[in-house]
């Protein structure tokens, strides 16, 4: 899940006569450079850093926002708004981060440390009702603020001076550098001016990155990233205009690419098979896990044996190899492959799991028989909610067919809706079962495991389990345990949530793209989408 704000178009004043700007924007001459044409597979959910909960929104923000840190093409954490990657002091509790002096918001204001302070305080403030405040739970006083015992201004983040950011943690966080790649500044004046409309359109969003957002009205399926001439590294941004369109059908994306109308196109399924020998095809594993959640507020569906039956009935190998055919991998754990390596053994987290995720029709039938007896019914009907992009619809249809074959007592209806609708219905609890995904660039299994904790807002199912809660409390307490001890606890938590099928892990996504070979600098990694500011035409 990726989070921040996006850019507005050129504006002179953000509020009635409030600002004296540090630069004066002049009308830009028409660019002579070629437009880079790219596609995404679905629309964004929100461009407000406090409410962005999907991959496309995260991708958009990475194009037009600058965080404290970022990642190089190889995935290494490097400075962005910070002038250097700092080492924590005070036993790993204090981060004192010097910031650039030459970065501007798109409204003309300098970006300062206070803009980061305001941004994080706003996210943590319970009144904001953000979907992922827990990501900041290790900052000092977070829990007291969440419990209403302190004001959000008491959060352990401050600005000792205009260009120094100080963050005080409640405990050491071994993966905190990767979290800082998701810390974006927010313009307080923009939030005050636009209110609930902030971040919903190009006009109501303020950015500080290489590009500004243009031609986005919040509902359309096309927009542009236009080069910001005041970006501190503008001289290295070679492409002035990136035109983006939403293309949900892989065949359409393939045809647009073949006709020269797209330079970076996401494809899936049969289109990947069709392009296997095409040098333009690039396949990259993604740190994106896809799960089924059952609404435990629905009496018939709040049954652990029912969830276990469904999990054992899914042939994940068949789904990824025969249906999706896109390089996706069967889920082996609650967290994705490639995220974490055991330093003692060199093995991946998914290779050391103690609770296997397997296809076993016989076990599925046994568990369903037990579940139906417990529920007091001979059959159960439910609706599976998915987004309306091609991959999610394929997965929904596969689950429907597979359960009909293995567990005919279950009748599944699939409903596919626009992603924003799917997210809102999930948050509202308006579903029987839902196919959801979680993506992170934080290199720790806890960022996935935490989503299934009882109070996590991404726990749409409202699943709760006392043993799992206790295990995750230990995982999330880094004080007085070694990295090896903590990894053991993460494996125990993984085994528990898989065993009780709190969510049902289904598959790990891949990022399959057709990329114009005349364009360089486009690199996707496990943890991040490409940054178009690095793209260039080779000739």
ROVEX-552441 format. One record per residue (C-alpha): x, y, z; residue in three letters; residue number from 1. Coordinates in pm, 1 decimal. Each point is the difference from the previous one (the first is absolute). Example, Ala and Ser with C-alpha at 12.3 -4.5 7.8 and 13.67 -1.06 7.14 Angstrom:
BEGIN
        X        Y        Z   r   k
   1230.0   -450.0    780.0 ALA   1
    137.0    344.0    -66.0 SER   2
***
This chain:
BEGIN
        X        Y        Z   r   k
      0.0      0.0      0.0 UNK   1
    191.5    343.1    -98.3 UNK   2
    -85.7    358.3    153.5 UNK   3
     37.8    370.9    -69.6 UNK   4
   -126.0    304.3   -189.9 UNK   5
     10.8    106.8   -362.3 UNK   6
     57.7    318.4   -192.2 UNK   7
   -230.6    279.9    -97.8 UNK   8
     33.8    194.4   -318.8 UNK   9
    165.1    341.0    -12.8 UNK  10
   -150.2    231.6    260.1 UNK  11
    105.2    342.8    116.5 UNK  12
   -164.4      7.1    340.5 UNK  13
   -137.6   -283.1    209.9 UNK  14
   -225.4    210.3    216.9 UNK  15
   -139.9    349.1     -8.1 UNK  16
    312.1    213.8      7.1 UNK  17
    176.5   -217.7    257.6 UNK  18
    331.7    -78.2   -155.1 UNK  19
    318.1    172.2    -97.0 UNK  20
    163.8   -252.6   -228.3 UNK  21
    367.1    -76.2    -31.6 UNK  22
    -17.3    -18.4   -376.2 UNK  23
   -223.8    140.9   -269.9 UNK  24
   -138.6   -246.3   -247.6 UNK  25
      4.7    103.0   -362.8 UNK  26
   -207.4   -146.0   -281.3 UNK  27
    187.9   -291.7   -148.6 UNK  28
     67.4    -22.7   -370.0 UNK  29
   -128.4   -307.5   -175.9 UNK  30
    244.3   -285.5     52.9 UNK  31
    191.3   -128.5   -297.5 UNK  32
     78.4   -330.5    168.6 UNK  33
   -201.5   -311.0    -76.8 UNK  34
   -279.2   -104.6    232.2 UNK  35
     48.4   -326.2    187.0 UNK  36
   -323.7   -199.1    -17.5 UNK  37
    -62.0   -244.5    284.4 UNK  38
   -287.9   -201.3    144.2 UNK  39
   -122.4   -122.9    336.7 UNK  40
   -244.8   -285.3     50.8 UNK  41
   -247.8    178.9    226.8 UNK  42
    -93.5    342.5    133.9 UNK  43
    150.4    145.6    321.9 UNK  44
   -189.5      4.8    328.4 UNK  45
    122.1    332.2    141.9 UNK  46
    285.7    244.7    -43.5 UNK  47
    -10.3    115.7    361.6 UNK  48
    300.0   -143.4    191.0 UNK  49
   -234.0    -75.1    289.5 UNK  50
   -240.8   -208.6   -207.0 UNK  51
    189.1   -159.5   -287.9 UNK  52
    -42.3   -376.7     31.5 UNK  53
     86.2   -156.5   -334.6 UNK  54
    292.2    -60.5   -233.9 UNK  55
   -107.0    240.1   -274.4 UNK  56
    -33.0    289.8    245.7 UNK  57
    342.8    -87.5    137.5 UNK  58
    144.7     -6.5   -351.4 UNK  59
   -153.8    338.5    -78.9 UNK  60
    142.2    153.5    314.0 UNK  61
    345.7   -140.4    -63.8 UNK  62
     -1.9    187.0   -332.3 UNK  63
    -97.8    339.3    138.4 UNK  64
    111.9     -8.4    365.1 UNK  65
    339.0    -10.9    169.4 UNK  66
     26.1   -194.1    327.3 UNK  67
    276.5     10.1    260.0 UNK  68
    174.9   -298.3   -159.2 UNK  69
    -52.6   -183.3   -327.1 UNK  70
    141.6   -307.2   -173.1 UNK  71
    256.7    -29.2   -274.7 UNK  72
    -62.0   -208.5   -311.6 UNK  73
    157.5   -294.2    183.7 UNK  74
   -225.5     45.5    304.1 UNK  75
    257.0    162.5    229.8 UNK  76
   -132.3    266.3    239.3 UNK  77
    143.9    341.8    -87.3 UNK  78
    -70.5    362.9    102.9 UNK  79
   -285.0    189.8   -165.1 UNK  80
   -121.6    299.3    205.5 UNK  81
    266.0    -92.7    254.2 UNK  82
    355.0     99.9    -81.2 UNK  83
    131.9   -330.5    130.8 UNK  84
   -112.0   -333.3    144.2 UNK  85
     55.4     47.3    372.1 UNK  86
     88.3   -239.3    278.0 UNK  87
   -230.6     15.2    302.5 UNK  88
    131.1    111.3    338.3 UNK  89
   -120.6    -51.8    355.7 UNK  90
      4.2   -378.8    -28.3 UNK  91
   -180.2      2.0   -333.9 UNK  92
   -283.6    222.8    124.8 UNK  93
     84.4    337.6   -155.8 UNK  94
     28.7     92.7   -366.8 UNK  95
    129.0    351.7    -72.8 UNK  96
    -36.8     53.3   -373.4 UNK  97
    140.4    298.6   -191.1 UNK  98
   -227.1    102.9   -289.3 UNK  99
     62.9    168.0   -331.9 UNK 100
    -39.6    378.1    -14.3 UNK 101
    -90.7      9.7   -371.0 UNK 102
   -326.9   -188.7    -23.6 UNK 103
   -335.2    168.3    -69.5 UNK 104
   -365.0    -86.0     10.5 UNK 105
   -188.6     56.7   -321.9 UNK 106
   -166.4    303.9    158.7 UNK 107
    339.2    169.8     20.4 UNK 108
     76.8    -50.4    369.9 UNK 109
    323.7   -145.8    126.0 UNK 110
    -40.2   -350.9    141.3 UNK 111
    124.5      3.0    357.1 UNK 112
     28.7   -242.2    289.0 UNK 113
   -328.9    131.6    139.0 UNK 114
   -181.8   -132.3   -308.9 UNK 115
    110.1   -351.5     93.2 UNK 116
    -97.1     58.0    363.9 UNK 117
   -347.7    113.0   -103.0 UNK 118
    -39.1   -286.6   -247.4 UNK 119
     75.8   -276.3    252.2 UNK 120
   -191.7    165.0    283.8 UNK 121
   -303.1     24.3   -227.7 UNK 122
     19.6   -367.9    -94.4 UNK 123
     25.6   -112.2    362.5 UNK 124
   -278.2    231.4    121.9 UNK 125
   -308.0   -223.1     58.2 UNK 126
   -221.1    273.8   -147.8 UNK 127
    162.2    -58.4   -340.3 UNK 128
   -122.1   -362.1     -1.2 UNK 129
    289.4   -113.5   -212.5 UNK 130
     18.4   -358.6   -122.0 UNK 131
    359.8    -61.9    107.9 UNK 132
     88.6    209.1    306.7 UNK 133
    149.1   -313.9    154.8 UNK 134
    301.2     37.3   -231.2 UNK 135
    110.9    278.8    234.8 UNK 136
    -64.0   -195.0    319.8 UNK 137
    366.6     -0.4     99.9 UNK 138
     20.6    379.2     22.7 UNK 139
     -1.1    122.2    360.6 UNK 140
   -349.0     66.7    145.4 UNK 141
   -181.7   -164.2   -292.0 UNK 142
   -215.6   -226.6    216.9 UNK 143
    -96.3    275.2    244.5 UNK 144
   -113.4    213.3   -294.7 UNK 145
   -193.8   -288.7   -150.0 UNK 146
   -169.3    -59.0    335.3 UNK 147
    -99.9    366.3     24.0 UNK 148
    225.7     66.7    299.1 UNK 149
    227.1    241.7   -186.3 UNK 150
    -33.5    248.0   -282.5 UNK 151
    164.9    -92.7   -330.2 UNK 152
    240.3    292.4     43.2 UNK 153
    167.2   -203.6    276.6 UNK 154
    116.0   -265.0   -249.9 UNK 155
    374.3    -56.4     11.3 UNK 156
     74.4    188.2   -321.1 UNK 157
    124.0    358.1     -0.9 UNK 158
    190.5    265.0   -193.2 UNK 159
    294.7    134.0    208.3 UNK 160
     59.5    242.5   -284.7 UNK 161
   -139.1     69.4   -345.7 UNK 162
    193.2   -275.5   -175.7 UNK 163
     56.3   -258.7    273.9 UNK 164
   -249.6   -274.1     78.6 UNK 165
     21.3   -184.0    331.8 UNK 166
   -184.0   -326.8     58.4 UNK 167
     -7.9   -167.8    340.2 UNK 168
   -104.6   -365.5     12.3 UNK 169
   -142.4   -194.4    291.0 UNK 170
    219.5   -298.3    -87.9 UNK 171
    271.3    -80.1   -255.1 UNK 172
   -135.3    -97.4   -342.7 UNK 173
    249.4   -201.1   -208.6 UNK 174
   -183.5     73.3   -326.5 UNK 175
    -70.3    368.9     64.6 UNK 176
    206.8    126.1   -295.3 UNK 177
   -239.8   -174.5   -237.2 UNK 178
   -295.8    161.0    178.9 UNK 179
    151.1    342.2    -65.0 UNK 180
    -41.7    -59.5   -373.4 UNK 181
   -372.9     48.5     66.7 UNK 182
     24.5    325.4    200.0 UNK 183
   -127.6    279.2   -223.5 UNK 184
    -57.7    366.8     89.2 UNK 185
   -349.8    149.7     -5.6 UNK 186
    -94.5    362.6    -61.8 UNK 187
   -209.0    110.4    297.3 UNK 188
   -138.3    297.0   -191.1 UNK 189
   -119.9   -228.4   -278.7 UNK 190
   -177.8   -225.5    248.1 UNK 191
   -160.9    300.8    168.6 UNK 192
   -110.5    145.0   -332.1 UNK 193
   -138.4   -312.6   -164.6 UNK 194
   -122.5   -194.3    302.3 UNK 195
   -152.1   -336.3    -96.6 UNK 196
     80.2     73.0   -365.1 UNK 197
    373.8      7.3     69.6 UNK 198
    180.8   -253.1   -215.1 UNK 199
   -305.2    -93.7   -205.2 UNK 200
     98.0    180.9   -322.6 UNK 201
    301.5    164.5   -158.2 UNK 202
   -137.1    338.8    103.6 UNK 203
    -30.0    -93.9    367.5 UNK 204
    337.7   -170.6     41.7 UNK 205
    338.9    154.2     74.4 UNK 206
    320.2   -187.4    -86.7 UNK 207
    375.4     34.1     51.2 UNK 208
    142.6   -242.7   -255.0 UNK 209
    144.8    -18.7   -347.6 UNK 210
   -345.2     22.2   -159.4 UNK 211
   -331.1    169.5     64.5 UNK 212
   -332.9   -161.7    -60.1 UNK 213
   -212.0    147.3   -278.1 UNK 214
   -337.7    -83.1   -161.0 UNK 215
   -121.6   -220.2    285.6 UNK 216
   -356.3     67.5    117.7 UNK 217
    -29.9   -288.0    246.6 UNK 218
   -218.0   -218.0   -221.1 UNK 219
    164.3     -3.7   -342.4 UNK 220
    223.8   -273.0   -135.7 UNK 221
    273.9    222.5   -146.1 UNK 222
    240.0    256.8    147.4 UNK 223
    348.4    146.0    -46.4 UNK 224
    317.6     43.4    199.8 UNK 225
    154.4    329.8   -110.2 UNK 226
    361.1     80.4     85.9 UNK 227
     39.9    248.1    284.7 UNK 228
    274.8    244.1   -105.1 UNK 229
     61.6     89.3    367.1 UNK 230
     75.2   -357.9    106.1 UNK 231
    347.8     -5.0    154.0 UNK 232
    126.3   -258.8   -248.4 UNK 233
   -199.9    123.8   -300.8 UNK 234
    306.1      4.8   -225.7 UNK 235
     11.8   -380.5     12.5 UNK 236
   -371.2    -44.8    -79.6 UNK 237
      9.8    -65.9   -373.8 UNK 238
   -368.6    -51.3    -80.9 UNK 239
   -225.8    300.7     47.8 UNK 240
   -339.4   -168.7    -30.2 UNK 241
   -114.0   -347.1    102.8 UNK 242
   -350.6    -80.6   -119.6 UNK 243
   -177.0   -267.2    205.9 UNK 244
   -313.6   -194.1    -81.6 UNK 245
   -189.8   -270.5    186.5 UNK 246
    -10.0   -319.0   -207.2 UNK 247
   -169.1   -285.6    183.9 UNK 248
      6.9   -252.3   -285.7 UNK 249
    336.5   -159.7    -82.6 UNK 250
    -89.1    -57.6   -364.7 UNK 251
    -76.1    369.9    -39.2 UNK 252
    329.0     92.0    167.4 UNK 253
    182.0   -239.5   -231.5 UNK 254
   -163.4    149.0   -310.1 UNK 255
     73.5    356.3    109.4 UNK 256
    363.4    -92.0     57.1 UNK 257
     26.9   -178.1   -335.5 UNK 258
   -142.7    305.3   -177.7 UNK 259
    250.4    231.6    168.5 UNK 260
   -257.3    171.5    223.8 UNK 261
    154.1   -128.0    325.1 UNK 262
    364.1    -11.4    110.7 UNK 263
    -59.5   -179.7    332.2 UNK 264
   -295.8   -236.9      7.5 UNK 265
   -111.5   -245.0    273.2 UNK 266
   -115.7   -333.7   -139.3 UNK 267
   -117.9   -331.0    142.6 UNK 268
   -122.2   -348.8    -87.5 UNK 269
    -14.8    -92.4   -366.6 UNK 270
    177.3    319.6   -102.6 UNK 271
    306.7   -108.4    194.5 UNK 272
      0.5   -335.2   -177.0 UNK 273
    -40.0    182.3   -330.6 UNK 274
    305.0    217.4     77.4 UNK 275
    230.5   -260.8    153.0 UNK 276
    257.2     52.1   -275.5 UNK 277
    -51.9    373.7    -24.7 UNK 278
    313.5    182.8    118.9 UNK 279
   -224.4    278.9    127.4 UNK 280
   -147.3   -228.7    270.2 UNK 281
    135.0     46.8    352.6 UNK 282
   -121.6   -218.5    287.1 UNK 283
     74.2    109.9    355.6 UNK 284
   -119.2   -160.4    326.0 UNK 285
   -197.0    246.8    212.9 UNK 286
    -29.8     24.7    377.8 UNK 287
   -375.8    -15.9    -41.8 UNK 288
   -198.9   -267.5    181.1 UNK 289
   -359.1    -86.0    -89.4 UNK 290
   -239.2   -140.4    258.4 UNK 291
   -360.5   -109.6     44.5 UNK 292
   -177.2    145.5    300.9 UNK 293
   -332.3   -128.8    133.1 UNK 294
   -226.3    239.8    184.3 UNK 295
    -15.8   -141.3    352.2 UNK 296
   -304.1    220.7     72.5 UNK 297
   -197.0   -231.1   -230.8 UNK 298
   -109.0   -293.3    218.5 UNK 299
     42.0   -273.4   -262.1 UNK 300
    348.8    120.8    -93.1 UNK 301
    142.4     44.7    349.4 UNK 302
    132.9   -353.6     20.2 UNK 303
    364.6   -101.2      8.1 UNK 304
    -65.8   -341.1   -157.3 UNK 305
   -184.5    160.7   -290.0 UNK 306
    300.9    223.8    -66.1 UNK 307
    234.5   -297.1     28.4 UNK 308
   -211.9   -193.2   -248.9 UNK 309
     17.0    281.5   -252.2 UNK 310
    376.4     33.3     42.6 UNK 311
     64.5   -371.2    -54.5 UNK 312
   -230.9      2.2   -305.3 UNK 313
    211.7    255.0   -187.5 UNK 314
    260.4   -136.4   -237.8 UNK 315
    227.0    302.1      5.4 UNK 316
    253.8   -157.3   -233.4 UNK 317
   -270.3    -50.1   -260.7 UNK 318
   -125.6    355.5     48.1 UNK 319
    338.7    160.6    -54.2 UNK 320
    135.6   -231.6   -270.7 UNK 321
   -311.5    -79.8   -202.7 UNK 322
   -232.8    296.0     58.7 UNK 323
    204.6    311.4     72.9 UNK 324
    313.0   -114.6   -187.3 UNK 325
    171.8    324.8     92.9 UNK 326
    284.5   -103.8    228.7 UNK 327
   -215.2     23.3    311.4 UNK 328
     92.9   -252.4    268.3 UNK 329
   -219.4   -218.8    222.7 UNK 330
    -16.3    139.6    352.3 UNK 331
    242.0   -188.2    225.2 UNK 332
    -47.7    223.8    303.5 UNK 333
   -187.9    307.7    113.5 UNK 334
    291.6    216.8   -120.4 UNK 335
    152.0     -4.2   -350.2 UNK 336
    306.1   -183.5   -120.7 UNK 337
    310.1    218.6    -23.8 UNK 338
    -99.7    235.2    280.3 UNK 339
    205.4   -134.8    290.4 UNK 340
    298.4   -234.8     27.0 UNK 341
     98.6   -180.1    318.3 UNK 342
    353.8    131.9     70.2 UNK 343
     93.7   -322.2    179.9 UNK 344
    -97.1   -240.3   -279.1 UNK 345
    -18.1    217.5   -309.7 UNK 346
   -345.1   -143.2    -71.1 UNK 347
   -302.0    202.8   -102.5 UNK 348
   -279.4     55.1    254.5 UNK 349
   -237.7   -203.4   -216.7 UNK 350
    240.1   -297.1     -0.6 UNK 351
      2.9    -29.5    377.5 UNK 352
   -372.8     -4.0     64.7 UNK 353
   -128.9   -263.9    239.4 UNK 354
   -360.5      6.3   -126.8 UNK 355
    -23.7    -93.4   -366.4 UNK 356
   -255.5    153.5   -235.5 UNK 357
   -102.5   -294.7   -215.9 UNK 358
   -262.7   -132.8   -238.6 UNK 359
   -172.9   -296.9    160.8 UNK 360
   -356.8    -72.0   -124.6 UNK 361
    -47.3   -282.9    249.7 UNK 362
     76.0    228.2    294.9 UNK 363
   -220.2    269.3   -153.9 UNK 364
   -297.6   -238.5     -5.5 UNK 365
     61.6   -110.2    359.2 UNK 366
     18.1    357.5    127.3 UNK 367
   -309.4    106.6   -192.9 UNK 368
   -200.1   -293.1    134.0 UNK 369
    100.5    101.7    349.3 UNK 370
    -81.4    367.8    -69.4 UNK 371
   -345.9    -74.6   -138.7 UNK 372
    -80.8   -212.1    304.1 UNK 373
    111.5    283.3    230.2 UNK 374
   -201.2    258.3   -197.5 UNK 375
   -302.8   -229.2    -30.0 UNK 376
    -40.5     23.2   -376.6 UNK 377
     47.2   -232.9   -295.9 UNK 378
    124.6    271.3   -234.8 UNK 379
    116.4    361.7      3.9 UNK 380
    -28.3    272.9   -262.8 UNK 381
    224.3    304.4      6.1 UNK 382
    120.2    279.3   -228.9 UNK 383
    368.9     64.0    -69.2 UNK 384
     80.2    367.3    -54.9 UNK 385
    292.6     89.7   -228.4 UNK 386
    131.1    302.8   -185.0 UNK 387
    -89.0     11.8   -368.5 UNK 388
    352.8    -22.0   -140.1 UNK 389
     81.9   -305.5   -209.1 UNK 390
    215.6   -183.7    254.9 UNK 391
   -243.5     36.7    289.2 UNK 392
   -289.5   -111.9   -218.7 UNK 393
    202.2   -303.9   -113.0 UNK 394
     75.0    -92.0    361.6 UNK 395
   -365.2     43.6     97.4 UNK 396
   -115.0   -226.4   -280.6 UNK 397
    264.9   -257.2     91.8 UNK 398
   -107.3     -6.5    366.3 UNK 399
   -361.7    -33.6   -107.8 UNK 400
     73.9   -295.0   -230.0 UNK 401
    243.2   -172.7    233.6 UNK 402
   -238.5      7.3    294.9 UNK 403
   -283.0   -126.9   -219.9 UNK 404
    221.1   -294.2    -95.9 UNK 405
    148.0    -87.2    340.1 UNK 406
   -269.3    128.7    236.7 UNK 407
   -333.3     -4.0   -186.7 UNK 408
   -186.3     84.1    321.2 UNK 409
    142.1    352.8    -40.4 UNK 410
   -158.7    218.1   -265.9 UNK 411
    207.1    306.6    -87.2 UNK 412
   -118.8    304.7   -189.5 UNK 413
    272.8    239.2   -118.1 UNK 414
    -62.7    374.5     -2.8 UNK 415
    268.1    219.5   -161.2 UNK 416
     -8.1    375.5     58.5 UNK 417
    237.2    294.9    -53.6 UNK 418
    288.3    -15.6    243.4 UNK 419
   -103.4    311.4    191.6 UNK 420
   -340.4   -158.5     55.0 UNK 421
    156.8   -328.4    108.5 UNK 422
    216.5    182.3    254.7 UNK 423
   -289.3    202.8    138.3 UNK 424
   -226.8   -302.7     26.5 UNK 425
    280.5   -186.1    177.3 UNK 426
     43.6    283.2    249.5 UNK 427
   -376.6     11.4     53.5 UNK 428
    -22.8   -376.9     56.6 UNK 429
   -236.4    -22.8   -296.7 UNK 430
    108.0   -341.9   -129.3 UNK 431
    -15.9   -374.0     64.6 UNK 432
    351.3    -77.6   -123.7 UNK 433
    248.2    234.3   -164.6 UNK 434
    319.6    -39.0   -201.9 UNK 435
    242.8    259.0    134.2 UNK 436
    370.9     64.6    -35.4 UNK 437
    277.5    148.3    209.8 UNK 438
    321.1    147.0   -135.1 UNK 439
    288.7    146.9    195.8 UNK 440
    355.7    116.7    -48.0 UNK 441
     74.4    -58.5    368.8 UNK 442
    238.3   -291.2     23.1 UNK 443
   -158.3   -179.4    291.9 UNK 444
   -267.9   -269.4     16.4 UNK 445
   -179.7    188.1    276.0 UNK 446
   -136.3    256.1   -247.7 UNK 447
   -208.7   -280.5   -152.2 UNK 448
    -73.6   -188.3    321.7 UNK 449
   -119.3    319.0    169.1 UNK 450
   -284.1     36.8   -250.9 UNK 451
   -172.6   -302.3    159.0 UNK 452
     12.2    133.9    354.6 UNK 453
   -335.3     69.1    159.6 UNK 454
      9.2    380.1    -12.4 UNK 455
    172.4     46.3   -335.7 UNK 456
   -221.5    191.4   -241.6 UNK 457
    104.1   -229.7   -288.3 UNK 458
   -149.1   -291.2    195.9 UNK 459
   -329.4     43.1   -184.0 UNK 460
   -116.7   -342.6    116.7 UNK 461
     25.8    101.7    368.7 UNK 462
    185.2   -327.2     62.2 UNK 463
    126.0    -30.3    354.6 UNK 464
    197.7   -267.2    176.9 UNK 465
    144.7     36.4    350.4 UNK 466
    306.3   -213.9    -71.1 UNK 467
     81.3    194.0   -314.3 UNK 468
    -46.9    330.8    183.4 UNK 469
    248.8   -111.5    266.7 UNK 470
    255.3   -115.6   -257.5 UNK 471
    -19.6    325.8   -193.4 UNK 472
     37.5    199.7    320.3 UNK 473
    331.1   -178.7     50.4 UNK 474
    100.5     50.5   -363.8 UNK 475
    -73.1    371.2     20.6 UNK 476
    201.6     41.7    319.8 UNK 477
    358.5     24.8   -122.2 UNK 478
    153.8     92.3    337.0 UNK 479
    194.9   -275.6    177.6 UNK 480
    -12.7   -255.4   -279.9 UNK 481
    256.1    -78.2   -263.9 UNK 482
    -71.8      2.6   -371.6 UNK 483
      9.3   -380.7      1.3 UNK 484
   -247.0    -20.4    289.4 UNK 485
   -234.2    241.8   -171.8 UNK 486
     14.5   -194.6   -326.1 UNK 487
    -98.4   -313.1    193.8 UNK 488
   -302.1    184.7    137.7 UNK 489
    -94.9    118.9   -348.2 UNK 490
     11.1   -359.4   -121.7 UNK 491
   -221.8   -106.2    291.2 UNK 492
   -248.5    277.0    -81.9 UNK 493
      5.9   -100.0   -365.8 UNK 494
    -73.4   -362.0     92.6 UNK 495
   -291.3    102.6    221.5 UNK 496
   -177.3    228.1   -247.2 UNK 497
     43.2   -255.1   -280.0 UNK 498
   -124.2   -284.5    221.9 UNK 499
   -321.8    177.3     97.6 UNK 500
    -33.2    154.9   -347.2 UNK 501
    -49.4    347.0    142.8 UNK 502
     52.4    115.6   -352.8 UNK 503
     64.8   -250.5   -275.3 UNK 504
    325.7     78.9   -186.0 UNK 505
    -51.7    -79.0   -367.8 UNK 506
    286.8    127.1   -213.0 UNK 507
    289.5    244.2    -28.3 UNK 508
    -32.1    230.2   -298.9 UNK 509
    251.1     62.6   -275.5 UNK 510
     50.7    323.8   -188.0 UNK 511
     -8.3    -82.4   -370.4 UNK 512
     62.4    285.7   -237.9 UNK 513
     59.3     66.1   -364.8 UNK 514
    261.3    276.2     -8.1 UNK 515
    103.8    189.2   -311.1 UNK 516
    362.3    -97.4    -65.0 UNK 517
     64.7    349.7   -130.8 UNK 518
    -57.2    125.7    355.7 UNK 519
    261.6    -41.2    270.7 UNK 520
    -11.4     50.9    375.6 UNK 521
   -322.2   -193.0     66.8 UNK 522
     71.9   -252.1    273.8 UNK 523
   -250.1   -187.8    218.1 UNK 524
    114.6   -176.3    317.2 UNK 525
   -156.3   -225.3    263.8 UNK 526
    -57.4    300.0    226.2 UNK 527
    -75.8    287.5   -233.2 UNK 528
   -143.6     99.6   -334.7 UNK 529
    217.8    191.0   -241.2 UNK 530
     63.7    371.5     39.1 UNK 531
    -72.9    171.1   -330.4 UNK 532
    234.3    284.6     94.6 UNK 533
    280.5   -242.6    -89.9 UNK 534
   -142.9    -86.7   -343.0 UNK 535
    147.1    125.7   -326.7 UNK 536
    -27.5    -64.5   -371.7 UNK 537
    310.4   -169.6   -133.8 UNK 538
    -16.0    176.9   -333.9 UNK 539
***
